[in-house]
Amino acid sequence: MTRRPHPLWMKALRWTPLFAGGLVLQNLSGCDPEVRNAVLTGIQTSLTGLITSILDAFFLSLQDVGSQTSQPIVQAVFKNISGWLA
């Protein structure tokens, strides 16, 4: 089964949060330095926690070699990530 290409608006919609975050960060330059530092620290902490959780889950699935589900999960992750980044 071949995969149907997504319309352009769906691809643009995937990148919208990144662009919105960039606009918000650019507008923080006029804020009070304490507020700006608190916001940036919160964003950094949440992104670090999210990425750490994703990587830990991925490597835990790789360690579970004896299970029947480890390989299909890893293949599904790679398939979906390549689709998201396309």
Protein Blocks (a to p, Z undefined) as FASTA:
>chain_A
ZZddddfklmmmmmmmmmmmmmmmmmmmmmcfklmmmmmmmmmmmmmmmmmmmmmmmmmm
mmmmmpmklmmmmmmmmmmmmmmmZZ
